[in-house]
Amino acid sequence: MFRLSSEAKAQHSTDKMLTLELQDELFCLCNGHLIERASQNLITNAIRYADNLVEIKANIQNNQLIISVSDDGCGIDGEDEESIFQAFTRLDKSRNKQQGGFGLGLAIVKRIMDWHQGQCTIEKSTLAGAKFSLILQLDEA
């Protein structure tokens, strides 16, 4: 089970502004550790590429839990949207491994969402950067 509340488990050390908007407390029957890992990967990437602002939202729409992470960075070109979910893909070749990672974070996110029969989508953020969304189907109760 995954429980998302406004109480942050860990605070990132960053000079970027992070905002969190939740639809009350949200519950989802899933592997909570893995969904937390996927969310953290998206938040870490957003902090890395944001200019100033990262926006995290979670709500339920159409019987789906949607966790979205948006930033005000440079965004991702449309032709790169599919390849970024492949292991060892780093779009900015000038970054070294200490700064840019190994290119595994989004591949891990995709694998986690595949295991949950969910999806991770990417689109242009209203903040001007990228918006990644984790979408999990909720069981009919």
Order of alpha helices (4+ residues) and beta strands (2+ residues): beta-beta-beta-alpha-beta-beta-alpha-alpha-beta-beta
